Structures are given as C-alpha cells and as structure tokens.
Amino acid sequence: MDSTLEGSSAPRLVLAGFPSDEGVRRNHGRPGASLAPAAIHEALFDLSCGESLRELLDHSKNLGDIQVTGNLEQDQEHLADTIAPWLRAGAIAVIFGGGHETAYGHFLAHAKAGNRISILNWDAHPDVRPLVEGLGHSGSPFRQAILHDSGACRQYVVAGLLEARLVPEHLEFITNHRGQYYWKSQLSTETVDAIYEERRGPLMVSFDMDAVDRSIAPGVSAPADGGLTAELWLHAAYRAGQHPDTLSMDIVEVNPRFDVEGQTVQLAAQTVLAFLRGVEEREGRTAVREGLKPGRFGRR
C-alpha cells in the first residue's frame, strides 16, 4: 500500500489522467482526446490562483497519466483499480480524460471502493447508448453504470441536453431507471443551484466539454451549436466542488487536435480550478476567485 494512503497522511486531493480515445473511435467520433490529460494538467498548473488553492494543488497526490493499452475494458479496470484506494482513504479524485469512456472507469472506481453514488453528468448527450457488439464506447458509459451488477449507481442525472443530439429511446431509458434529465434551454444559475441542492448522498460529477457552445469550446470530439455559456459551465463546476457529498469529478472529451489557440484546454483547466475553489469553500477556507474570469479563456 502507498504510505500516503495511511491515516492522517492521506492527501485531500488526488489527480489522474486517462489518455484514452478508443471509446471515441468505437463511437465514430474524432480521435484526439487522448492528448487532453497532459494539456489540461499543464494549463491547470500554469493558472494564476490564490495561496490556499495553490497549496491544495501542490500537496495533492498527482498520479500522472494512467498507462493505457488500447484494450478499453482492461484500461477502464486499471483506472478503477488505481483510483479506488484513494476514494476509500477519503481523497477527492479529479480525473482528466480522455473520451467519455473515462466516466465508466471513474464509476468502476466507486464500485470497487464500496460507494453507492448518484452520477451527475453535464453533457449535450445522455451517453446511455447501447453497447456495440458487446463493447462499450464513449456514448455508453452511463448505461453501463446504471446496469452494473454492483448496483453502485443509485441515480443518474444529465443536464445540458440538446434536442438535435439525441433519440427518444435514450430519454425513456433514463426515466425507466429512475433518472432525471434537463434540457440546455432549462438551465440557468438558479436551475444549476437547484440541481445540486436536490442531490443527497455520495456524488460523482462528469463534465463533458461538448456541452459548451462550439464558439467557446471548439476543441472537442463532437462540437455543439447552442451549447452552454462558459459562465454557466464554470458555475456548475464550482457548485460541484462546493457540494458536501461530491467525492470525485472528471473532465472529458477535450480534443486538443481541433482546438483554436488552446481556448478549450484553457476552459477545461478553468473548470477544474472552479471545482477546486468550491472544494475550498466547502471546507471553510477562503476561496480566491482570481483566474476564473471569462476574459482569461484562450491565449493568455
């Protein structure tokens, strides 16, 4: 066992990258998300932030990128085996994807840690598509989580859906499994706050960058017209960190290969920073908002 997992020495925060886009390929998307973890990590540590947030980052357990083989199922298990001990030790996990197949490995970590969780997904798509020839992909992680034999997924909620991006059967699947969904047109600061206020018990949050409008986030696997604003997106990330029961988050579907002047990678880094600011406020520390202004997106 890693000595930093023992007792009071366990870190408050653990960071890991999952540089996989095999699920995107299987889902006929644009490969390139495997380049995102390193890019987001670099951008995050380059951001200006306050003393307490910098201390939290500097004293986190940084696991680097999980080694992937291209065997997606094996890689997801590896991610889960790597993260689960830290969840059991009480650390908050932040995972840099990768395609949205990252989220299934993320979920498996909770299942292995013995957590029964709600999943909140900020996304233009519900990502509950059926498997293809028995294989999961970037469009199926939450179907796989909902149907997992462990019963570790207590409820699935997705917010930010765009009508042109889905089929009715997927919404029926969510409803039939006691889940909830919100259209992008329903979302406001007040709605985002209400979504978090309704969550009770352990929570896993997934942030798919294709929920953000393509004018702000062009570097994703499936760009969205009419997506969320950066301000609302960052507010959702902040509230995730602030929520007392949030155990982990992931940021997925950033595709540096199609980015414009690094603006999507920068927004992804800002998303993680907003989440960490929420964690700081959750724990009663003074949060510093520097580095979270929309004007700082893109080239600095």
N, C-alpha and C positions, 0 to 999 in steps of 0.2 A: 504494500500500500504506500502511496505517496505520503511522505511525512506531513505535508501541508494539509492533508485531509484530517489530521488528528486533532481533536479537541478545539481549543481556542485559536489554534494556528490556522484553521481553515479560512481561506480568503472569502471576502464578501461577494466577489465577482469573479467569474471565470469566462474567458473569451476563447472561441474556437472558430476556425474556418472550415467550410465543407466545399472544396473546389470541384464540384460535380455539375455537369450539364448533360449527363447521359439520359436523365428523365426528360429533359427538354428535347433531345434528339428523338426519343421514343414518341414524344407528343407532337413531333413535326414542327417544333419551334426553331428559333435562330440560336445556334450554339454560340457560346462565348461567355456564359455566366460563370464558367469555371475560373475565369480571370478576375472575378469580382472580389473574393475574400481578401486577397493581398492588396488590391487597390483601395478597398474601403478601410482596411486596417491602417494603411499608410496615411490616408486622408484624415482618419479619426485622430491619430496621434499628432497630426500637424495642425489641428484646430486650436484656436485660442480658447481657453476655458479657465474658470476660476481655480483657486488653490485647492479647495476641497474636492472638486471633480478631478483635478489632475492627480491628487493624492490617491483617489479611488482607482483611477486607471493605472497609476504607477505601481500600486500594491495589489493589482488583480493577478490572477493566475492566467497567464497567456499561453495557451496550448499550441498556438500556431495553427497551421492548416492540417486537418486530418488527412492522412495519406489515402488516396482513392485509387482503385484498380480498374474502374470501368464496369465491374460487376456491381450493379447498383444495389441489389439486395444485400450483398456482403458489405458494401460500403456503408449503407444505412445502419446495419447492425454494428459496424465498427464505430460510427458516430455515437450511437446509443450507448455502447459499452464504455466509450471514453467519457461521456457527459454524466451518465447515471450516478457514479460515485460522488461527484461534486454536488449533484442535486440532493443526494442523501445527506451530505455533510452540511447542507443549508446555504450553499452558494447560489447566487443568481447567475444563470447562464445566458450569455449573449452569443448567438451563432451567426456567422457571416456565410450566406450561401453565395454561389450555387443557385441552381434551379429550385423550383418549389418542391421538388423531391426531397430537399433538405428537411422540410417540415415533417415528413414521415419518420426520418431518423431521429429528429428532435422529439417527436411524440414517443417513439420507442424508448428513448432515454427515461421519460417519465414512467412508462410502463415497467421498465426494469428497476426503477427506483422505488416502485410501490406507490406511486402517486396516482390518485384519481382526479383528473383535471377537466376543466372546461377549456375549450380552444376558441380563441377569438382571432379571426383572420380578416385583415384589411386588404381587400382584393377586388379587382374588377370582375373576377370569375369565382364561382363557388369551389372549383377544384375538387369535385366529387364525381369525376368521370369514371366509368367502369375501367377495369384493367384491360389490357390488350394482350390476348393470348396468355392470360395468367400473370402478366407482368405489370408492375406499377410504373408510373411516369410522373411528369411534373403536373399533370392535370388530375391526378388521382389521390394525393396524399391524405385528404380528409375523409374520403370514402374508406380508405384503408384503416385510418384511425378509428372511425365510427364503428366499423365492423370487426375490429381487432378482438380476438378471443379473450383478452385480459379484461375487457370492459373498462379500461382505464380512461376512455373518453366519456365524461359524464354528459357533456352537451357541446354542440358545435354551433358557432355563431359566425356569420360572414357579413361584412359591411363594406359598401362601396361598389356594389354590383352595377354593371352597365347592361341595359336590356339587349343590346346588339351582340353581347358576348356570351349568351347562354341559351340553354334549351329548357322548356318547362319541366322535363323529367328530372333535371338536377334539383330544381326547387322542391319538387314533390319528394325526392329522396330526403332532402334536409328536413322538411316538415314531418315526414313519416317517421323520422328518427328524433323527434322532439327538439329539433334545432330551430334556429331563427336566422332570418336574413334581412338586410337593409339595402335598399337601392341607394346609389350615389345621390340621387335627387332628394332623398330624405335627410341627408346628413347636414348638420350644422354644428357649431361648437356645443350648443345645448344638447343636441342629439348624441354627440360623442360622449359628453359627460354622463348622460342618462344610460348609455350602453354600459359604461364601466360601473356606474352605481348599481346596476341590476346584477352584476356578477358577484357571486358568493362562492367562496371556496377556492382551492388552488387553480391558478390560471396560467395558461401558455398563450402567448400572443405571437402571431406571424404577420410580418409586414411585406407584402408583395408590391414591389415598386411599380408594377404596371397599373396599379390603382390610381396613380398620379397622372395628370394630363401630360400628353406627349410633348407639349411645348415646354414643360418643366423637366420632364424625365424622358428624354428620347432614347437613352441607352438602356433599354430593357428587352426582354425576349419577345414581348407582344405589346407594342405601344398602344396607348389608349387615347382616343379622342373624347373629350368631355369628361376627363377624369378629375380627381380631387385637386384642390389647390395645395400648394406647399404649406400654407399656414394651417389648414385643417389637418393635413397629414402629420405635421410636427406636433400639433396639439394632441392627436391620437397617440403618438409615441410618448409624449410627456405624461399623459394620463395613465398609460400602461405602466410606466415606471412608478408613478405615484400610488397606484392601486396596491393596497396592503397584501393582496394574495397573489400578485404576479410572481411566478417562480422563474420565468425564462422568456426570452424573445428571440426571434430570428428576423433577419432582413434578407430578402431573396429576389431573384430574377433581375438583378442589375447586370447589364451586359456592356462592359467597357468597350467592346469591339464596335458598338454602334453609338457610343456616347458622343456628345458635342462639347468640346473644351472641358471635359471632366465634370459637367454640371450634374449628371445623375449620380456619379460616385460621390460628389460633394454632398448632395442631398441625402444620400444613404448614410454618410458619416454624421451629418447633422441629425438624422433620425436616431441614431444610436446615442448621440450626445443628449438629445431631448429626453430619451428614455432614462439615461443616467441622471439627468437633472431631476426627473421625477423620483427616482430611487433616493436621491439625496434628500429631497423634501419629505419623502415618506419616512425617512429615518430621523427627521427633525433637525437636519443640518441646514445651513444657509446655502441656498442654491444661487449660482451665478449664471445669469442669462446671456452673458457675452458669447458670441459665436452662433446665436440662434436666429439672427435676423435674415429675412428673405434676401436682402441685398448681398449677402455673403455667398449665395449659391454660385456655382460655376467658377470660372477662373478668378483667383484672388491676387 
